[in-house]
Amino acid sequence: AITLESEYGVPVADIPYSNRGIIYLITGRDQNAVEDFDRAILANPVLAGPYINRAIAYVNLAGRGRLNILTLGIVSRNGQMQGAAFPVASGTSGGEDVLNRAISSCSKAIELDGTSAPAYMIRGYAKELLSRDGACDDLKKAKSLGSIGADGLINAYCK
């Protein structure tokens, strides 16, 4: 077996899949993005970033408004990003299965890195789209972890 490692001995086999998955997200090929993030996770399952990026693709596949990765920011391998702009849900129904997958993917990212604001924010957003309890708690946690994109969602959904 071939093991890809950086000069510091850190496994990097996930990087090609993560990078291509991000390109798929940018170009709206969300199902392809999910498949590549799945491959990145198989290659290196201890990084939060691919789980979060996969969750973004799942939310997009739900068809209730698109998370624009160019305004959202690309989540790095360690699960952090600079900021986010989320659409307010369009009110359409559908996509419950993929939204549940998004929630599960974010929960795994949080298990790996409990300080990942993007994981809390995306999980809260998906929960809100499903009218599930705990959405506001996740959004407020994202804000407390420094997410600059959480305010709009908190204002829209948390009374």
N, C-alpha and C positions, 0 to 999 in steps of 0.2 A: 504494500500500500504506500502511496505517496502522501506525505504530510507536508502541507504548505505552511511555512512559518516565516514570520518577519525576522529581521536581524536580531530581535530581542527574544526570540523563542516563543512568541505569541502566535497561536494558530490564526491564519488568515484565509483559510479555504472558503470562508463565507463571503469574502469581499466581492468576488466577481458576480455572485448571485445577488447580493444586496445592491450593488451598483446597477445591474441590469434591471432589477426590480424597481428601483427608483426611476429609471428611464421609462419603464412601463407605466408607472404612476403618473409621471409628467405627461405622457402621451395618451393617457386615458385607457390604457390596456390593463385594466385592473385584474382580470382573471390571470393574465400572464404574470402580473406582479405578485399575486398570491403564490403562484407556483414557484417563482424564484425565491421569495422570502421563505417558503417551506424548505427549499433546498439550502438556503443560508442557515436556517435553524438546524437542519440535520447536520450540516458541516460544523457548526459551532453553537450548540444549544444554550450556552451560558451568557449570551449577550442579549440585552433588552431591546436594542434597536430594531432588529428584524421582526420581532414580535409586534412592536408598535407600528412599524411600516406596514406589516401585513394587516393590522387592524384598520389602518387608513384605507387600504384597498377593499377590505370587507365592507366598511361603511359606504364607500362609493358604490359597491355592487348592490347595496340595499336599495339604491335608486331613490333616496329621499333627500337629495341634495348632494352636491359633490364637494368633498374636501379638496381644495386646490393645494397641491403640494408646493407650488411655487410661493404661495402666500403663507402656507402652513409652516414651511421650513422642512428641510430634510433632517430626519432623525439620524443621529450618528450611531455608530456601533454601540456606544455605551448608553444609549437611550435618552440623550438630551437633545434639545433643539432650542433655537433662539426665540421664537415667538410663534404665534398662530393667529389665524383669522378663520373662524368657522362660520359657515352659513347657518342661518336659523332654519330649522326644519321646514320643509315645504308643506308638510301636512299630508303628504301622500302616504298610503299604506303599502306594506310589502316589505320583503327582505328580512323577516324576523329571524330566519335561520342564520343568515350572514351577520346580522347584528349580534346575535348570541355568540357567534364565532369571534367577532371583534371584541366583545366583552371578555371572552376566555383568553384571547391573545393578550389583551392588556393586563388581565389578572396575572398571567404568567410573567409578563414584563415587570410588574410590580413585585412579584415574588423574587425576581432576580435583582431588582433595584427599586427599593421602596421610596427612593427620592426622585423618581422620574415623573416630573410634572406632565409631560406629554401623555404618558400612560394613563394617569388619572383623568386628564382632560378628555381624551378620546373615549375612555370607558364611561365617563359621566355623560358624554354626548350620546353615545350609543344607548345607554340606559334611558336617557330622556326620550329618545326616539321610540323606545319600546314602552314608555310610561312606567318604567320600573323604579322601585324604591332605591334610594342611595345615589341617585344622579347628582343631586345638589351637593351631597357630602363629597363626592369625587371631584366635582368642579371647584368647590371651596378648598379642598386639599391641593389641587393643582395650583390654585392661586397662592396658597401659603408656601408652596415650593418654588414660587417665582414665575409662574406662567403669566405672561402678559396678555394672552388670548382668552383667559378664563373669564374676565370681567364681562364681556359681551354675552357669554352664555349664561353666566349667573344672573345678569340683568334680564335676560330673555326668559329664563326658566325657573328661577328660584324666587319665590315670592316671600 
